[in-house]
Amino acid sequence: MKFARFIAEGAIRAGVVSGEVIREIEGDMFAAWDYTGNVFRCDGVSFVAPLVPRHVIGIGANYVAAREQLPAELPDIPVFFFKPSSSVIGPEADIVIPNGISEVKFESELAVVIGKEAKQVSEEDVWAYIFGYTVANDVTAPQFFHPDGHWTIGKSFDTFTPLGPVIETELDPRSVAVKARVNGEEKQNSPTELMIISISKMISYLSYVMTLQPGDVILTGSPVGAELVGPGTVIECEVDGIGTLRNAFVAAKAPAVSTQQG
């Protein structure tokens, strides 16, 4: 199934995409839900992020360019980072480049959506805890990385985590490609088999560190080819079987200048 959230008749709704229409649902998509009977045409609504994540957790430097570059030994402690839920936007929403810089980096990624509480889960059992998958753009401003290697600020600006357009529940993430196009030109296109740390390993590892909950989103890394881009750029992130997440980059508006006299 393809779950989505969308705006129709002035309200944010949830539904299941079926061909050219969305069948509205009510309830908790992770637990108990039902159809309302309302049906909307996809071309008559505006899609938003398919969920409001509880947490967004990313992994750094998780792809190689070719299979022969995969390391023989995996790192003892993978490089994970958090992104705030306030950074999440949906399809077609603008990505705002912060004041003081002219470019940011796009990073097309496959995102995993956790469907039930996961604590100390083995690699073999991970798949039972996954609700589905969506497309993510892990937008980054490396100019704001701390000299000691801290990434939080450079990952956390509002609009820096586009997600969508849907959550696909029927997907084998081990056999898809992650792609990105900048103004129509392909920049990224790698199969997920080029991940250094697999989805099962990363989620199992995280579940031994923290209890994962329904609605947590795990960004699984970005293929080789990510670049810095500026205002006016249109980025299309795509994952086979899920769809295309399209956003445009815009410059931040200058702060308003007060005309009040002291």
BAGUKE-63845 format. One record per residue: residue number from 1; x, y, z of N, C-alpha, C in turn. Coordinates in steps of 0.1 Angstrom, whole numbers, plus 5000, padded with zeros to 4 digits. Atoms other than C-alpha are relative to their C-alpha. Layout:
BEGIN
num / n.u / n.v / n.w / ca.u / ca.v / ca.w / c.u / c.v / c.w
NUM / X / Y / Z / X / Y / Z / X / Y / Z
...
This chain:
BEGIN
num / n.u / n.v / n.w / ca.u / ca.v / ca.w / c.u / c.v / c.w
1 / 5008 / 4988 / 5000 / 5000 / 5000 / 5000 / 5009 / 5013 / 5000
2 / 4993 / 4987 / 5000 / 5010 / 5036 / 4994 / 4992 / 5010 / 5009
3 / 5007 / 4991 / 4991 / 5000 / 5058 / 5024 / 5005 / 5014 / 4997
4 / 4996 / 4986 / 5003 / 5000 / 5096 / 5019 / 4992 / 5009 / 5010
5 / 5007 / 4989 / 4993 / 4990 / 5128 / 5037 / 4998 / 5011 / 4989
6 / 5003 / 4991 / 5011 / 4974 / 5155 / 5016 / 4990 / 5011 / 5005
7 / 5009 / 4989 / 4997 / 4955 / 5188 / 5017 / 4988 / 4999 / 4990
8 / 5012 / 4999 / 5008 / 4919 / 5187 / 5004 / 4989 / 5007 / 5008
9 / 5011 / 4993 / 4994 / 4890 / 5210 / 5011 / 5005 / 5007 / 5013
10 / 4995 / 4992 / 4989 / 4912 / 5230 / 5034 / 5005 / 4993 / 5012
11 / 4996 / 5008 / 4989 / 4922 / 5202 / 5057 / 5011 / 4990 / 4996
12 / 4990 / 5011 / 5002 / 4952 / 5178 / 5061 / 4993 / 4987 / 5003
13 / 5006 / 5013 / 4999 / 4940 / 5143 / 5055 / 5010 / 4989 / 4998
14 / 4991 / 5011 / 5003 / 4955 / 5108 / 5053 / 4992 / 4990 / 4991
15 / 5007 / 5009 / 5009 / 4948 / 5082 / 5027 / 5009 / 4990 / 4993
16 / 4993 / 5011 / 5008 / 4958 / 5052 / 5005 / 4999 / 5004 / 4986
17 / 5000 / 4997 / 5014 / 4969 / 5060 / 4970 / 4997 / 4988 / 4992
18 / 5003 / 5012 / 5009 / 4953 / 5037 / 4944 / 4998 / 5006 / 4986
19 / 5000 / 4995 / 5014 / 4961 / 5046 / 4908 / 4999 / 5015 / 5001
20 / 5001 / 4985 / 5001 / 4949 / 5082 / 4902 / 4992 / 5006 / 5011
21 / 5008 / 4995 / 4989 / 4929 / 5085 / 4934 / 5006 / 4997 / 5013
22 / 4996 / 5003 / 4987 / 4934 / 5086 / 4971 / 4987 / 4997 / 5008
23 / 5011 / 5004 / 4992 / 4910 / 5068 / 4994 / 5003 / 5004 / 5014
24 / 4997 / 4995 / 4987 / 4908 / 5087 / 5027 / 4998 / 4990 / 5011
25 / 5001 / 5009 / 4989 / 4914 / 5069 / 5059 / 4999 / 5008 / 5013
26 / 5000 / 4994 / 4987 / 4909 / 5077 / 5096 / 5005 / 4990 / 5010
27 / 4993 / 5009 / 4990 / 4927 / 5063 / 5127 / 5015 / 5001 / 4999
28 / 4985 / 5000 / 4999 / 4963 / 5054 / 5133 / 5005 / 4991 / 4989
29 / 4995 / 5008 / 5011 / 4980 / 5042 / 5101 / 5010 / 4989 / 5005
30 / 4991 / 5010 / 4994 / 5005 / 5022 / 5123 / 4993 / 4989 / 5007
31 / 5007 / 5010 / 4992 / 4978 / 5004 / 5142 / 4986 / 4996 / 4994
32 / 5013 / 5003 / 5004 / 4941 / 5006 / 5135 / 4994 / 5012 / 4992
33 / 5006 / 4989 / 5008 / 4925 / 5026 / 5107 / 4989 / 4993 / 4991
34 / 5010 / 5004 / 5009 / 4896 / 5024 / 5083 / 4997 / 5010 / 4989
35 / 5003 / 4991 / 5010 / 4884 / 5040 / 5051 / 4988 / 5008 / 5004
36 / 5011 / 4991 / 4997 / 4861 / 5070 / 5055 / 4989 / 4999 / 4989
37 / 5010 / 5000 / 5011 / 4844 / 5065 / 5021 / 5003 / 5012 / 4991
38 / 4997 / 4989 / 5008 / 4858 / 5098 / 5008 / 5011 / 4996 / 4990
39 / 4990 / 5003 / 5011 / 4878 / 5096 / 4975 / 5003 / 5013 / 4993
40 / 4995 / 4987 / 5007 / 4899 / 5124 / 4960 / 5009 / 4996 / 4989
41 / 4991 / 5002 / 5012 / 4917 / 5126 / 4927 / 5014 / 5006 / 5004
42 / 4987 / 4996 / 4997 / 4955 / 5128 / 4931 / 5004 / 5014 / 4995
43 / 4997 / 4987 / 5007 / 4957 / 5158 / 4907 / 4992 / 5011 / 5006
44 / 5008 / 4989 / 4994 / 4932 / 5177 / 4928 / 5003 / 5003 / 5014
45 / 4996 / 4997 / 4986 / 4950 / 5177 / 4961 / 5015 / 5004 / 5000
46 / 4986 / 4997 / 4998 / 4984 / 5189 / 4975 / 5006 / 4990 / 5010
47 / 4994 / 5010 / 4991 / 5006 / 5162 / 4990 / 5009 / 5008 / 5010
48 / 4991 / 4995 / 4990 / 5024 / 5170 / 5022 / 5009 / 4988 / 5005
49 / 4992 / 5011 / 4995 / 5050 / 5149 / 5041 / 4991 / 4989 / 5005
50 / 5009 / 5011 / 4997 / 5035 / 5114 / 5045 / 4998 / 4997 / 5014
51 / 5001 / 5002 / 4985 / 5040 / 5115 / 5083 / 5007 / 5012 / 5006
52 / 4992 / 4991 / 4991 / 5051 / 5138 / 5111 / 5008 / 4991 / 5008
53 / 4991 / 5010 / 4992 / 5081 / 5118 / 5124 / 5001 / 5003 / 5014
54 / 4997 / 4999 / 4986 / 5087 / 5112 / 5160 / 5015 / 5005 / 5001
55 / 4985 / 4997 / 5001 / 5125 / 5112 / 5154 / 5004 / 4998 / 4986
56 / 4993 / 5003 / 5013 / 5146 / 5115 / 5122 / 5014 / 4998 / 5004
57 / 4986 / 5005 / 4997 / 5179 / 5096 / 5125 / 5007 / 4997 / 4987
58 / 4993 / 5002 / 5012 / 5204 / 5097 / 5097 / 5013 / 4993 / 5002
59 / 4987 / 5006 / 4999 / 5236 / 5078 / 5090 / 5009 / 5006 / 4989
60 / 4990 / 4993 / 5009 / 5267 / 5094 / 5074 / 5008 / 4991 / 4992
61 / 4990 / 5006 / 5009 / 5289 / 5083 / 5045 / 4997 / 4985 / 4999
62 / 5004 / 5014 / 5000 / 5271 / 5050 / 5039 / 4999 / 4994 / 4986
63 / 5000 / 5006 / 5013 / 5276 / 5044 / 5002 / 5014 / 5000 / 4994
64 / 4988 / 4999 / 5008 / 5305 / 5035 / 4980 / 4996 / 5001 / 4985
65 / 5003 / 4998 / 5014 / 5308 / 5041 / 4943 / 4999 / 4987 / 4992
66 / 5000 / 5013 / 5007 / 5313 / 5004 / 4933 / 5001 / 4989 / 5010
67 / 5000 / 5011 / 4991 / 5309 / 4970 / 4948 / 5014 / 4996 / 5006
68 / 4987 / 5004 / 4995 / 5346 / 4963 / 4950 / 5006 / 5010 / 5011
69 / 4995 / 4990 / 4990 / 5350 / 4994 / 4973 / 4994 / 4997 / 5014
70 / 5006 / 5003 / 4987 / 5328 / 4978 / 5000 / 5011 / 4995 / 5010
71 / 4989 / 5003 / 4990 / 5350 / 4975 / 5032 / 4999 / 4986 / 5005
72 / 5001 / 5013 / 4995 / 5359 / 4941 / 5045 / 4996 / 5000 / 5014
73 / 5004 / 4999 / 4986 / 5353 / 4953 / 5081 / 4991 / 5012 / 5001
74 / 5009 / 4989 / 4998 / 5324 / 4975 / 5092 / 5005 / 5008 / 5013
75 / 4996 / 4992 / 4988 / 5330 / 5004 / 5117 / 4993 / 4995 / 5013
76 / 5006 / 5004 / 4987 / 5324 / 4995 / 5154 / 4989 / 5009 / 5004
77 / 5010 / 4990 / 4996 / 5304 / 5027 / 5159 / 4996 / 5008 / 4987
78 / 5004 / 4993 / 5012 / 5285 / 5039 / 5128 / 4998 / 5015 / 5003
79 / 5002 / 4986 / 4998 / 5282 / 5077 / 5123 / 4985 / 5003 / 4998
80 / 5014 / 4997 / 5000 / 5246 / 5085 / 5132 / 4998 / 5015 / 5004
81 / 5003 / 4987 / 4995 / 5230 / 5119 / 5137 / 4985 / 5002 / 5000
82 / 5014 / 4997 / 5000 / 5196 / 5134 / 5145 / 4997 / 5012 / 4992
83 / 5006 / 4989 / 5006 / 5175 / 5158 / 5125 / 4987 / 5003 / 5007
84 / 5013 / 4997 / 4993 / 5146 / 5177 / 5142 / 4988 / 4998 / 4991
85 / 5012 / 5001 / 5008 / 5111 / 5170 / 5131 / 4995 / 5013 / 4994
86 / 5004 / 4987 / 5005 / 5107 / 5207 / 5126 / 5006 / 5003 / 4986
87 / 4993 / 4999 / 5013 / 5130 / 5203 / 5095 / 4992 / 4994 / 4989
88 / 5007 / 5008 / 5010 / 5104 / 5181 / 5077 / 4991 / 5009 / 4992
89 / 5010 / 4994 / 5010 / 5085 / 5194 / 5046 / 4996 / 4989 / 4991
90 / 5005 / 5010 / 5009 / 5067 / 5176 / 5019 / 5003 / 5003 / 4985
91 / 4997 / 4998 / 5014 / 5067 / 5174 / 4981 / 4996 / 5014 / 4996
92 / 5003 / 4987 / 5006 / 5068 / 5207 / 4962 / 5002 / 5012 / 5009
93 / 4997 / 4989 / 4991 / 5076 / 5228 / 4993 / 5014 / 5004 / 4998
94 / 4987 / 4994 / 5003 / 5105 / 5251 / 4990 / 5010 / 4996 / 5011
95 / 4989 / 5001 / 4991 / 5139 / 5243 / 5006 / 5007 / 5013 / 5001
96 / 4995 / 4987 / 4998 / 5151 / 5275 / 5021 / 5015 / 5000 / 5004
97 / 4985 / 4999 / 4997 / 5189 / 5282 / 5020 / 5002 / 5011 / 5010
98 / 4999 / 4990 / 4989 / 5198 / 5300 / 5052 / 5008 / 5013 / 4996
99 / 4993 / 4987 / 5002 / 5210 / 5336 / 5054 / 5015 / 4998 / 5003
100 / 4986 / 5000 / 4998 / 5247 / 5340 / 5051 / 5008 / 4990 / 4991
101 / 4994 / 5009 / 5009 / 5254 / 5312 / 5026 / 4992 / 5000 / 4987
102 / 5007 / 4999 / 5013 / 5246 / 5308 / 4989 / 4996 / 4986 / 4995
103 / 5003 / 5014 / 5004 / 5245 / 5270 / 4986 / 4998 / 4990 / 5011
104 / 5001 / 5012 / 4990 / 5235 / 5238 / 5004 / 5001 / 4987 / 4991
105 / 4998 / 5012 / 5006 / 5239 / 5202 / 4996 / 4988 / 4991 / 5000
106 / 5011 / 5009 / 5001 / 5212 / 5178 / 4984 / 5006 / 4986 / 5003
107 / 4996 / 5014 / 4998 / 5214 / 5141 / 4995 / 4987 / 4991 / 4999
108 / 5011 / 5009 / 5002 / 5188 / 5117 / 4980 / 5002 / 4987 / 5008
109 / 4999 / 5012 / 4992 / 5180 / 5088 / 5003 / 4987 / 4992 / 5001
110 / 5011 / 5008 / 4996 / 5158 / 5059 / 5010 / 4998 / 5001 / 5015
111 / 5004 / 4999 / 4986 / 5140 / 5064 / 5043 / 4992 / 4989 / 5005
112 / 5007 / 5010 / 4994 / 5128 / 5037 / 5066 / 4990 / 5005 / 5010
113 / 5010 / 4996 / 4990 / 5096 / 5042 / 5086 / 4997 / 4989 / 5010
114 / 5002 / 5011 / 4989 / 5094 / 5022 / 5119 / 4985 / 5000 / 5003
115 / 5014 / 5002 / 4998 / 5060 / 5007 / 5125 / 4995 / 4995 / 5014
116 / 5003 / 5004 / 4986 / 5062 / 4993 / 5160 / 5012 / 5000 / 5009
117 / 4989 / 4999 / 4991 / 5083 / 4995 / 5191 / 5011 / 4990 / 4998
118 / 4989 / 5009 / 5003 / 5117 / 4980 / 5185 / 5011 / 5003 / 5010
119 / 4990 / 5000 / 4990 / 5141 / 4973 / 5213 / 5009 / 4987 / 5000
120 / 4991 / 5011 / 5000 / 5172 / 4951 / 5211 / 4995 / 4989 / 4990
121 / 5005 / 5009 / 5010 / 5161 / 4935 / 5178 / 5011 / 4995 / 4992
122 / 4989 / 5006 / 5008 / 5183 / 4911 / 5159 / 4998 / 5004 / 4985
123 / 5000 / 4996 / 5014 / 5192 / 4918 / 5123 / 4990 / 4992 / 4992
124 / 5009 / 5009 / 5007 / 5171 / 4888 / 5112 / 4985 / 5005 / 5002
125 / 5013 / 4997 / 4996 / 5140 / 4902 / 5129 / 4996 / 5015 / 4997
126 / 5002 / 4985 / 5003 / 5143 / 4939 / 5118 / 4988 / 5002 / 4991
127 / 5010 / 4997 / 5010 / 5119 / 4936 / 5089 / 4986 / 5000 / 5006
128 / 5014 / 5001 / 4994 / 5089 / 4928 / 5112 / 4997 / 5013 / 5006
129 / 5003 / 4987 / 4993 / 5093 / 4963 / 5128 / 4999 / 5012 / 4990
130 / 5000 / 4989 / 5010 / 5094 / 4983 / 5095 / 4986 / 5001 / 4995
131 / 5013 / 4997 / 5006 / 5061 / 4999 / 5084 / 5001 / 5001 / 4985
132 / 4999 / 4997 / 5014 / 5073 / 5011 / 5051 / 5012 / 5008 / 4997
133 / 4989 / 4992 / 5005 / 5096 / 5033 / 5031 / 4996 / 5012 / 4992
134 / 5003 / 4988 / 5007 / 5096 / 5068 / 5017 / 5013 / 5005 / 4994
135 / 4988 / 4993 / 5006 / 5120 / 5091 / 4998 / 5003 / 5012 / 5009
136 / 4995 / 4988 / 4992 / 5141 / 5117 / 5017 / 5010 / 5007 / 4993
137 / 4989 / 4992 / 5004 / 5163 / 5145 / 5009 / 5007 / 5006 / 5012
138 / 4993 / 4996 / 4988 / 5189 / 5150 / 5037 / 5008 / 5013 / 4996
139 / 4994 / 4988 / 5004 / 5196 / 5186 / 5029 / 5010 / 5004 / 5011
140 / 4989 / 4997 / 4991 / 5229 / 5198 / 5045 / 5006 / 5013 / 4997
141 / 4992 / 4987 / 5001 / 5247 / 5231 / 5051 / 5013 / 4997 / 5006
142 / 4987 / 5003 / 4994 / 5283 / 5219 / 5056 / 5007 / 5012 / 5006
143 / 4994 / 4988 / 4995 / 5293 / 5255 / 5062 / 4998 / 5002 / 5015
144 / 5003 / 4999 / 4986 / 5277 / 5251 / 5096 / 5004 / 4988 / 5009
145 / 4994 / 5011 / 4992 / 5295 / 5219 / 5107 / 5010 / 5006 / 5010
146 / 4991 / 4995 / 4990 / 5314 / 5224 / 5139 / 5014 / 4995 / 4996
147 / 4987 / 5004 / 5004 / 5352 / 5222 / 5134 / 5004 / 4986 / 5007
148 / 4997 / 5013 / 4993 / 5353 / 5192 / 5159 / 4992 / 4989 / 4994
149 / 5007 / 5010 / 5006 / 5330 / 5173 / 5136 / 4985 / 4999 / 5003
150 / 5014 / 5001 / 4997 / 5296 / 5180 / 5150 / 4991 / 5005 / 4989
151 / 5008 / 4997 / 5012 / 5269 / 5181 / 5123 / 4986 / 5006 / 5003
152 / 5014 / 4997 / 4997 / 5238 / 5191 / 5142 / 4994 / 5012 / 4993
153 / 5006 / 4988 / 5005 / 5234 / 5227 / 5131 / 4999 / 4999 / 4985
154 / 5000 / 5001 / 5014 / 5243 / 5220 / 5095 / 4989 / 4991 / 4994
155 / 5011 / 5010 / 5005 / 5215 / 5193 / 5093 / 4986 / 5005 / 5004
156 / 5012 / 4997 / 4993 / 5188 / 5211 / 5113 / 4991 / 5011 / 4996
157 / 5008 / 4989 / 5003 / 5175 / 5241 / 5096 / 4986 / 4996 / 4995
158 / 5013 / 5002 / 5005 / 5138 / 5244 / 5088 / 5001 / 4997 / 4985
159 / 5002 / 5005 / 5014 / 5129 / 5227 / 5055 / 5011 / 4991 / 4995
160 / 4988 / 5008 / 5004 / 5161 / 5206 / 5055 / 4997 / 4985 / 4999
161 / 5003 / 5014 / 5001 / 5143 / 5172 / 5055 / 4987 / 4998 / 4992
162 / 5012 / 5004 / 5008 / 5118 / 5168 / 5026 / 4998 / 4985 / 5000
163 / 5004 / 5014 / 5001 / 5099 / 5135 / 5027 / 4988 / 4998 / 4991
164 / 5011 / 5003 / 5008 / 5075 / 5119 / 5004 / 5003 / 4993 / 4986
165 / 5014 / 4995 / 4999 / 5055 / 5116 / 4983 / 4991 / 4990 / 5008
166 / 5008 / 5010 / 4993 / 5042 / 5084 / 4999 / 5008 / 4991 / 5009
167 / 4993 / 5011 / 4994 / 5051 / 5056 / 5023 / 4995 / 4987 / 4994
168 / 5003 / 5013 / 5007 / 5053 / 5023 / 5004 / 5002 / 4989 / 5010
169 / 4998 / 5011 / 4990 / 5047 / 4993 / 5026 / 5004 / 4987 / 4993
170 / 4997 / 5012 / 5007 / 5053 / 4967 / 4999 / 5013 / 5002 / 4991
171 / 4987 / 4997 / 5008 / 5090 / 4971 / 4988 / 5011 / 4992 / 5006
172 / 4987 / 5007 / 4995 / 5122 / 4951 / 4990 / 5011 / 5011 / 4999
173 / 4990 / 4989 / 5001 / 5147 / 4979 / 4999 / 5014 / 4995 / 4996
174 / 4987 / 5005 / 5003 / 5176 / 4956 / 4991 / 5002 / 4999 / 4985
175 / 4999 / 5002 / 5015 / 5169 / 4957 / 4953 / 4994 / 5012 / 4993
176 / 5005 / 4988 / 5006 / 5161 / 4993 / 4945 / 5012 / 5010 / 4998
177 / 4990 / 4990 / 5002 / 5180 / 5023 / 4932 / 4996 / 5013 / 5006
178 / 5003 / 4987 / 4995 / 5183 / 5057 / 4948 / 5006 / 5010 / 4990
179 / 4996 / 4991 / 5011 / 5185 / 5086 / 4923 / 4997 / 5014 / 5004
180 / 5003 / 4985 / 4999 / 5186 / 5124 / 4921 / 5003 / 5007 / 4987
181 / 4998 / 4992 / 5012 / 5182 / 5148 / 4893 / 4999 / 5015 / 5004
182 / 4999 / 4986 / 4998 / 5192 / 5185 / 4894 / 4996 / 5007 / 4987
183 / 5005 / 4994 / 5012 / 5172 / 5206 / 4869 / 5000 / 4991 / 4988
184 / 5002 / 5010 / 5010 / 5166 / 5174 / 4850 / 5012 / 4992 / 4997
185 / 4988 / 5007 / 5002 / 5202 / 5162 / 4850 / 5003 / 4990 / 5011
186 / 4998 / 5011 / 4990 / 5209 / 5129 / 4867 / 5014 / 5003 / 5007
187 / 4988 / 4999 / 4992 / 5234 / 5133 / 4896 / 5003 / 4988 / 5009
188 / 4998 / 5012 / 4992 / 5229 / 5102 / 4917 / 4991 / 4989 / 4994
189 / 5007 / 5012 / 5005 / 5219 / 5067 / 4907 / 5008 / 4988 / 5005
190 / 4992 / 5012 / 4995 / 5231 / 5038 / 4929 / 4990 / 4990 / 5006
191 / 5008 / 5010 / 4993 / 5216 / 5005 / 4940 / 5003 / 5000 / 5015
192 / 4998 / 5001 / 4986 / 5211 / 5000 / 4977 / 5010 / 4990 / 5004
193 / 4989 / 5010 / 4996 / 5235 / 4971 / 4976 / 5013 / 5006 / 5002
194 / 4988 / 4993 / 4998 / 5262 / 4997 / 4976 / 5001 / 5007 / 5014
195 / 4999 / 4995 / 4986 / 5254 / 5006 / 5012 / 5011 / 4993 / 5008
196 / 4989 / 5006 / 4992 / 5283 / 5000 / 5036 / 4993 / 4993 / 5012
197 / 5007 / 5006 / 4989 / 5260 / 4993 / 5066 / 4986 / 4998 / 4995
198 / 5013 / 5003 / 5006 / 5228 / 4975 / 5055 / 4989 / 5005 / 5009
199 / 5012 / 4996 / 4992 / 5193 / 4985 / 5066 / 4998 / 4991 / 5012
200 / 5003 / 5008 / 4988 / 5190 / 4955 / 5089 / 5011 / 5002 / 5010
201 / 4989 / 4997 / 4990 / 5224 / 4962 / 5105 / 4998 / 5013 / 5007
202 / 5001 / 4987 / 4994 / 5217 / 4999 / 5111 / 4988 / 5000 / 5010
203 / 5012 / 4999 / 4991 / 5182 / 4994 / 5126 / 5002 / 4991 / 5012
204 / 4997 / 5008 / 4988 / 5193 / 4965 / 5148 / 5010 / 5007 / 5009
205 / 4990 / 4992 / 4992 / 5223 / 4986 / 5160 / 4993 / 5011 / 5008
206 / 5007 / 4989 / 4993 / 5200 / 5016 / 5168 / 4991 / 4994 / 5011
207 / 5010 / 5006 / 4990 / 5175 / 4993 / 5186 / 5007 / 4996 / 5013
208 / 4992 / 5004 / 4988 / 5203 / 4983 / 5210 / 5004 / 5013 / 5008
209 / 4996 / 4987 / 4994 / 5211 / 5020 / 5217 / 4988 / 5007 / 5006
210 / 5012 / 4992 / 4996 / 5176 / 5035 / 5219 / 4988 / 4991 / 4996
211 / 5013 / 5006 / 5004 / 5140 / 5022 / 5217 / 4994 / 5007 / 4989
212 / 5007 / 4994 / 5011 / 5126 / 5029 / 5183 / 4985 / 4999 / 5001
213 / 5015 / 5000 / 4999 / 5089 / 5038 / 5181 / 4994 / 5002 / 4987
214 / 5008 / 4997 / 5013 / 5062 / 5040 / 5154 / 5002 / 5014 / 4997
215 / 4999 / 4987 / 5005 / 5068 / 5070 / 5133 / 5014 / 5005 / 5000
216 / 4986 / 4997 / 5002 / 5106 / 5071 / 5137 / 5004 / 4998 / 4986
217 / 4995 / 5001 / 5013 / 5123 / 5077 / 5104 / 5015 / 4999 / 5000
218 / 4986 / 5003 / 5001 / 5157 / 5063 / 5096 / 5005 / 5003 / 4985
219 / 4995 / 4997 / 5013 / 5176 / 5079 / 5067 / 5012 / 4991 / 4998
220 / 4991 / 5011 / 5002 / 5198 / 5052 / 5052 / 5013 / 5004 / 4992
221 / 4988 / 4996 / 5007 / 5225 / 5073 / 5035 / 4998 / 5004 / 4986
222 / 5001 / 4995 / 5014 / 5231 / 5090 / 5002 / 5011 / 4995 / 4991
223 / 4990 / 5005 / 5010 / 5248 / 5077 / 4971 / 5010 / 5011 / 4996
224 / 4990 / 4991 / 5006 / 5279 / 5092 / 4955 / 4993 / 5009 / 4990
225 / 5005 / 4991 / 5010 / 5271 / 5123 / 4935 / 4993 / 5012 / 5005
226 / 5006 / 4988 / 4995 / 5256 / 5148 / 4959 / 5008 / 5012 / 4998
227 / 4993 / 4988 / 5003 / 5265 / 5184 / 4952 / 4994 / 5012 / 5008
228 / 5005 / 4988 / 4995 / 5261 / 5219 / 4965 / 4992 / 5007 / 4989
229 / 5009 / 4994 / 5009 / 5233 / 5238 / 4948 / 4995 / 5013 / 5006
230 / 5005 / 4987 / 4995 / 5219 / 5273 / 4950 / 4985 / 5003 / 4996
231 / 5014 / 4996 / 5002 / 5186 / 5292 / 4947 / 4996 / 4998 / 4985
232 / 5005 / 5002 / 5014 / 5165 / 5284 / 4916 / 5002 / 4986 / 4995
233 / 4998 / 5014 / 5004 / 5176 / 5248 / 4915 / 4988 / 4991 / 5004
234 / 5011 / 5009 / 4997 / 5149 / 5221 / 4913 / 5007 / 4986 / 5002
235 / 4995 / 5013 / 4997 / 5158 / 5187 / 4929 / 4989 / 4990 / 5000
236 / 5010 / 5011 / 5000 / 5140 / 5155 / 4922 / 5008 / 4987 / 5005
237 / 4994 / 5012 / 4994 / 5149 / 5126 / 4945 / 4990 / 4988 / 4997
238 / 5008 / 5011 / 5004 / 5136 / 5092 / 4934 / 5005 / 4987 / 5005
239 / 4997 / 5013 / 4997 / 5135 / 5057 / 4947 / 4991 / 4990 / 4993
240 / 5008 / 5009 / 5007 / 5123 / 5028 / 4926 / 4989 / 4994 / 5009
241 / 5011 / 5006 / 4993 / 5089 / 5016 / 4936 / 4992 / 5009 / 5010
242 / 5006 / 4990 / 4991 / 5081 / 5047 / 4958 / 4995 / 5012 / 4992
243 / 5004 / 4988 / 5007 / 5081 / 5077 / 4936 / 5010 / 5011 / 5000
244 / 4990 / 4989 / 5001 / 5097 / 5111 / 4931 / 4996 / 5011 / 5009
245 / 5002 / 4989 / 4991 / 5101 / 5138 / 4957 / 5006 / 5012 / 4994
246 / 4995 / 4988 / 5007 / 5104 / 5172 / 4940 / 4999 / 5012 / 5009
247 / 5000 / 4987 / 4992 / 5114 / 5205 / 4957 / 5009 / 5010 / 4993
248 / 4991 / 4989 / 5006 / 5130 / 5238 / 4947 / 5007 / 5007 / 5011
249 / 4992 / 4993 / 4991 / 5157 / 5256 / 4965 / 4998 / 5015 / 4998
250 / 5002 / 4985 / 5000 / 5151 / 5293 / 4974 / 5009 / 5006 / 5010
251 / 4992 / 4993 / 4990 / 5171 / 5319 / 4992 / 4991 / 5005 / 5011
252 / 5008 / 4995 / 4989 / 5160 / 5330 / 5026 / 4997 / 5015 / 4998
253 / 5003 / 4986 / 5001 / 5142 / 5363 / 5028 / 5008 / 5007 / 5010
254 / 4993 / 4991 / 4991 / 5162 / 5391 / 5043 / 4992 / 5004 / 5012
255 / 5007 / 4996 / 4988 / 5152 / 5399 / 5079 / 4994 / 5014 / 4998
256 / 5007 / 4987 / 5002 / 5127 / 5428 / 5080 / 5008 / 5011 / 5008
257 / 4992 / 4990 / 4993 / 5144 / 5461 / 5089 / 4990 / 5009 / 5007
258 / 5009 / 4992 / 4992 / 5127 / 5480 / 5117 / 5001 / 5015 / 4996
259 / 5000 / 4985 / 5003 / 5117 / 5516 / 5109 / 4996 / 5008 / 5013
260 / 5004 / 4993 / 4987 / 5108 / 5524 / 5146 / 5012 / 5008 / 5005
261 / 4990 / 4991 / 4994 / 5128 / 5552 / 5162 / 5002 / 4997 / 5015
262 / 4998 / 5003 / 4985 / 5144 / 5545 / 5196 / 4997 / 5012 / 5008
